């Protein structure tokens, strides 16, 4: 069987790809073009490629623990220390807190029931798979079987 050859331009090299590889390339381009979101927490690490949004549901609680670490027993002094920490953290800390709570709201809005969860196009989800590539491949396989 001949190997498909595509010549895009006389200045570009000829690309030869085995027929079986086309299906794999198609699958990865479909997933790459899709909107992929991962929902997890710090106890369930995932393997996500760069550019994939990962929501850690316990991130807000971890930030709160940072802010509350080693506070004095006096409530007024403790409040002053927390206020100072919030001030010292500046906009970066405010963004971290905002992103953490926005992630929780987004996961709740999607109806995520278990973690880790890999969501593609806000429509398909795979639970329990920490490898995003494998989860996306399962979703792609399902989508090719369902018209």
Number of C-alpha atoms within 10 A of each C-alpha: 5 6 10 11 11 11 11 10 8 7 7 8 10 12 11 11 13 12 12 8 10 12 11 12 11 12 17 16 11 14 17 14 9 14 14 21 21 25 23 24 16 12 10 13 13 20 13 17 11 7 9 13 14 20 23 22 21 16 20 19 13 14 14 12 11 12 17 15 10 10 14 13 8 8 10 9 12 16 14 13 17 17 13 13 15 15 12 11 14 11 11 11 15 13 12 15 18 12 15 20 19 15 21 18 13 14 21 12 9 12 9 18 10 11 20 24 25 29 24 19 12 12 8 15 20 20 17 15 18 20 15 22 17 14 20 25 16 14 19 19 12 12 11 9 7 7 5
